[in-house]
C-alpha cells in the first residue's frame, strides 16, 4: 500500500516572527524552519500503517522554495521512503487552492491508496488544503482524526475524531484523504541510522510543467500583515477587599466595557 503524506515547512514555534519590509510577508532572516507539528502526526501514522501491514511505501510531498528540502530530509530520516518536492517560481505566493491543485496533480501521478496530512499548518492556521485536495480528487475526506484502522485488504479505513462527550466514527472507502489531530500518536525521533540513510533516499524535484498544470494567479492575496498591539500593563487596585472589589467592578463596567 502506497501512502502519501503532505507536509508543510513552517517557522519554529520558538521563533520570534517579524514583519517584512513590504508588510505583506514575514522577515525570514534568522528563522528556524521545521515540519508543521500536525504533519508529523500524519507521517508517524503513515509509518505505523506500513509497519503494521509489513509492506508498502511512504512518500512525503511538499510545495515550497529550496529550503523545504531540509524538512523533507527530516521526514526521510524519520522513515519515509522517498520525497517529492514541488518547486517552481510559478508557485511563489501560491494560495491554498493553487497549492491544493499542485498537490492533487502530484497525487494523481503517484496513485496512492491513502493520503495523510496534518489538520492545519501552524503558520497560517488555514486548515483547508487537505479538504481542497480531496475535493479536487473526488475522494472522501475525514479531518481531525485521533484514531484510524485500515482494513486488511486496503480497501477502507475506519477513523475516529473527538466530539463533545464522545467519539465520532466514520468508515471511508479508499483512496481517501485524512487529516491528523494531536493525540493520534507520538511522533518518533530520527535515529542516527535514519539520518545517515536519508542522504541516500530519493528526493525528486517536480515543476508545474511536469504535472501538466497551467499556473493561474492566486485567487487569494495578502493585503497586509499587522503585528499584535502591545499588551497594556497590568493594574493593581489597592484598598480593602470590599472597596477594591467595588472599584474592580466599576472599572470593568465603565472602562473596559467588559460587563
Protein Blocks (a to p, Z undefined) as FASTA:
>chain_A
ZZdddddddddfkbccdddfkopaccfehpacdddfklmmmmmmmmmmmmmnopacdddd
deddfklmmmmmmmmmnopabdcddddfklgoiafklmmmmmmmmmmmnopabdcddfbd
fklonommmmmmmmmnopacdehiabdcddfkopaccdddddehiacddddddddddddd
ehjbccddddfklmmmmmmpccddddfklnopacdddfbdcfbdcdddddddddddedjf
klmmmmmmmmmmmmnomZZ
